[in-house]
């Protein structure tokens, strides 16, 4: 038996069952919130000490928001939860026979285990793209991308080689989902409102923003109207959208598309996600895109006390052969339901099945430009433009963790709206990942 | 002749004299501001793309302020300056005979050169301290220290070894100047108001904060009253102040003081600064603490067109055998005067000598606790306590670069005042420097 880490368990909690949650994303956070007051030790593991509000990462990457206003410390969030324990560390292995997990800080026993580890970027096996493109899943990804955009503009000033200059200031974004659409719109606004004063010495009309999507439309998770209007908004902003186009490779600073090659040092990869499961479970329970098959109670198939929620969980039914969409709302709803089901389990009460309440989805392209598909009850509301943009802002503000963060983001948005400015164009620290080599 | 970098000089600026400024700290920033409208190309070199407001770094390090609210992009600051050019890069060598500088991005010619490179941390030749202690001069230093404080508290939870636990949560700060005093006060407030809820599992009464100062008093640049009151404030907050005490070494996580040894993994070094001159000038013009000897016009001795301002400049006179204090006000005043003297030079007018207008100095220890020595005209005003604290906040807010930063810092302060909270206790990115090894 592995040495258990010392958890400094409070005396009154000894003997209570222990629920270990891996990952404090949208699903994990809602689960822990809803477990408040349950008669158990709740232990949250995360490799960060903070929750990240992923939907706004693109605004950090494009200098619109500061890092700290979209992340929130777990210890602060759960300061008043009596039975709550946070442990910062990476979970490396599940040992289901022994009811314990191995982590970077030791081995921990569990009575119930919840895997809420989310998703990672899917490079579809292309090593060149994995090594040289920019993903946007973590706060470090966002800072790296922001640093790199600004560095490349600084470098572009220094060269007489027009091809090199273009390669430094041109962008190719792959993936026409919300992240790709929002990033493309945000870069177009930088080009229009911010870079002309910052880089007066550059020929900014040369800055091209390409958005590449494999299917015939944008925003596949949304209505046709939303996809079409997003396309129109992006074109108005000067973004070059390539539909029905695939990326074959990325080599020598050149993106190899199915119909052309585009030279750029800025390839941003928002083309797909994979489940991010922890090692140690039966290979049979993994789907082809690395999610964990769960039943309608979010129990991983074949295990009594191991659960998965959110992006990493594939609740496959006759009507949903691929499980729920890998977005925040199913994760949050599964977290809330699982909390009450865990309580039911401990009290030998019957469990409730998960039924997803779809409330719609939305994406923003730029100021006064958003697309919203809402479901109010069962009534659909589709809207695009300024009203949609106000809804988008309101919903995102309300979803942020922490009142202070809401205030700070609101001030940043109001400030940007009136000044047309994005104030955080700062290079901070060295990039975590290998940087593009530039020889001037 | 070295290849000159292409500066994409605007056509109308060709032929104008070029003033190259190395470093956008307090001195460089004021100089460039005051050079607005001068009939010359003004080129600012800095290895960062932003100004750093160093006096508030300690609040970033102790989770009080977010990074981006105390730094400001140069390009934004000087967006409306017509003759201004920013270049991000490190200046490696001055070649005075050829009137040019070598930089990480190429070689640049100058007509006038201003060295405003500030100061770096003085470890007094001790390699152990240099490698293992935390300095606080740059924004990366502040982030590294913040990351490390939180990581060490997370690790402290995991050990049964009481000595190790103490070593992780105890602090030794060396240097009783403003940085040391303000850091000690800020850590004491974390201990009192923030850590008790974040780390309920720890025996926080074991957290010791030591402040070590070599002389017999704190805040040597200020009045005796200020030093005494700061000492009293720190003692009230539970800080252990060691006066007349020297650090001999730092080895095996143990600070070797002149009278005792204190085990800690957190040694913060604010004990001294050295000038940070660029290579290439006559060794004769360097002082023992690496500053550049300048005349009363801030001209480096023996050079016609090379100037130094701020911390890196030592204006030695009969009354000032060590030059001006290495703090912001002389740097800013020298920057302003040098701008007009450069204009005078170009117009063959007589130059004005620098006369320092001392307006006093101040330091804060915690909420409602600051010490202020003001000189209003020649009338001294000494005050300590709440009123001093309000003055300190007002002066620092007004000195910040950018209206938006002032608003954000004000909100953070008001928020902290009423909530007793410090919200930015976030670990972001990997540390730039080698981290302390901890084996649990």
Interface residues (C-beta under 8 A of the other chain):
Chain A: X5 X6 X7 X8 X10 X48 X49 X50 X66 X67 X68 X69 X71 X73 X75 X76 X79 X80 X85 X87 X88 X105 X106 X139 X140 X143 X150 X151 X154 X155 X157 X158 X159 X160 X197 X198 X199 X201 X202 X402 X404 X407 X408 X411 X415 X421 X423 X424 X425 X426 X427 X428 X429 X430 X432 X440
Chain B: X5 X6 X7 X8 X10 X48 X49 X50 X66 X67 X68 X69 X71 X73 X75 X76 X79 X80 X85 X87 X88 X105 X106 X139 X140 X143 X150 X151 X154 X157 X158 X159 X160 X197 X198 X199 X201 X202 X402 X404 X407 X408 X411 X415 X421 X423 X424 X425 X426 X427 X428 X429 X430 X432 X440
